[in-house]
């Protein structure tokens, strides 16, 4: 299960947990499965969340997510939008952001 997580500094990211019975869940990895961009000035550099993952016909998985440049309530949020990333690794550890054809600041 992919979920939205918030760390001690208030940064929203996307985590991954697994379960054998749907009742007991174990977090996968030591950090987020998908984190805000570290690229300077990135539109999704403040927070990512609200994950939705779908399997594509080519065997890849696509993540649709909400991203924003600010970190949350009380912070100046310059812009926000819906982003996409794809994963081919079997353990969900390597996501590649897909460039958007729109400018989320528009």
C-alpha positions as CSV (number, residue, x, y, z in Angstrom):
1,X,0.0,0.0,0.0
2,X,1.3,3.5,-0.9
3,X,0.4,6.2,1.6
4,X,1.1,9.8,2.4
5,X,3.5,10.3,5.3
6,X,4.6,13.5,7.2
7,X,8.0,13.6,8.9
8,X,9.0,15.6,12.1
9,X,9.8,18.7,10.0
10,X,6.3,18.6,8.3
11,X,7.5,17.3,4.9
12,X,4.9,15.2,3.1
13,X,6.3,12.2,1.1
14,X,5.0,8.9,-0.1
15,X,5.6,5.7,1.8
16,X,5.1,2.0,1.1
17,X,3.9,-0.7,3.4
18,X,3.1,-4.3,2.9
19,X,0.7,-6.7,4.7
20,X,0.0,-10.4,4.5
21,X,-3.5,-10.1,6.0
22,X,-4.6,-6.5,5.5
23,X,-4.5,-5.9,9.3
24,X,-0.8,-5.8,10.3
25,X,1.3,-3.5,8.1
26,X,5.1,-3.2,7.8
27,X,6.8,-0.1,6.4
28,X,9.1,-0.9,3.5
29,X,12.6,0.8,3.7
30,X,14.1,3.4,6.0
31,X,12.8,6.4,4.1
32,X,10.1,7.5,1.7
33,X,9.4,5.5,-1.5
34,X,8.9,8.8,-3.3
35,X,10.1,12.2,-1.9
36,X,9.8,15.8,-2.9
37,X,12.1,16.8,-5.7
38,X,15.5,18.1,-4.6
39,X,15.9,20.1,-7.9
40,X,16.2,23.8,-7.1
41,X,12.9,25.6,-7.8
42,X,10.9,22.4,-8.5
43,X,7.2,22.7,-8.4
44,X,7.0,19.6,-6.2
45,X,10.0,20.4,-4.0
46,X,8.0,21.1,-0.9
47,X,5.7,18.2,-0.6
48,X,4.3,15.1,-2.5
49,X,1.3,13.0,-1.5
50,X,-2.1,11.5,-2.4
51,X,-0.5,8.6,-4.3
52,X,-2.4,6.6,-6.9
53,X,-0.4,3.8,-8.6
54,X,-1.5,1.9,-11.7
55,X,0.1,-0.9,-13.7
56,X,0.7,-0.1,-17.4
57,X,0.4,-2.5,-20.3
58,X,4.2,-2.3,-20.8
59,X,4.9,-3.8,-17.3
60,X,5.8,-0.4,-15.7
61,X,3.9,1.2,-12.9
62,X,2.9,4.8,-13.0
63,X,2.4,7.0,-9.9
64,X,0.1,9.9,-10.0
65,X,0.6,12.3,-7.1
66,X,-0.2,15.7,-5.8
67,X,2.8,18.0,-5.4
68,X,3.4,21.5,-4.2
69,X,6.3,23.9,-3.8
70,X,5.6,24.9,-0.2
71,X,5.5,22.6,2.8
72,X,2.0,23.1,4.0
73,X,-0.4,25.3,6.0
74,X,1.1,28.6,6.9
75,X,3.9,28.4,4.3
76,X,3.7,30.4,1.1
77,X,2.7,27.9,-1.5
78,X,3.7,29.3,-4.9
79,X,2.1,26.5,-6.9
80,X,0.8,22.9,-6.8
81,X,-0.3,20.3,-9.4
82,X,-0.6,16.7,-10.3
83,X,2.7,14.9,-11.2
84,X,3.6,11.5,-12.7
85,X,6.5,9.1,-12.2
86,X,7.2,5.6,-13.5
87,X,8.8,2.6,-11.8
88,X,10.3,-0.6,-13.4
89,X,12.0,-2.0,-10.3
90,X,10.3,-5.0,-8.6
91,X,10.9,-3.5,-5.1
92,X,9.4,0.0,-5.9
93,X,12.7,1.7,-5.2
94,X,13.5,3.6,-8.4
95,X,11.0,6.2,-9.6
96,X,11.6,8.4,-12.6
97,X,9.6,11.7,-12.7
98,X,7.8,12.2,-16.1
99,X,8.0,15.7,-17.5
100,X,4.6,17.3,-17.7
101,X,3.3,19.0,-20.9
102,X,1.7,21.7,-18.8
103,X,3.2,24.3,-16.4
104,X,1.6,23.8,-13.0
105,X,2.2,27.4,-12.2
106,X,-0.1,28.6,-15.0
